[in-house]
Amino acid sequence: MCHYAAPLAKDIKVFTLSVHDALQWEDVDRDLDLCELWAGVGSVSKAAARRKLKTSCLDILLLPGDDVTTLTGFRKTLAVVQ
């Protein structure tokens, strides 16, 4: 019998950042109605914008700095989706 205990979310770190660390950011603007990740052509965001919702699209194909596999892109994504 295997007794594997998954780590708690508070213990997981990515690029040395924990969930707690990210939630402590004070300079984050949390005024979006929708954030579309891996947006491609941004179909979901465009539909939301037509309904007067404030949206953001993140996709490496739209902007190389949106690459979540880099520290810069990861921090940008966290800042938008928090």
Summary of the structure (lengths in Angstrom):
residues: 82
radius of gyration: 15.6
end to end distance: 38.3
largest distance: 53.9
contacts: 171
relative contact order: 0.18
helix: 37%
strand: 15%
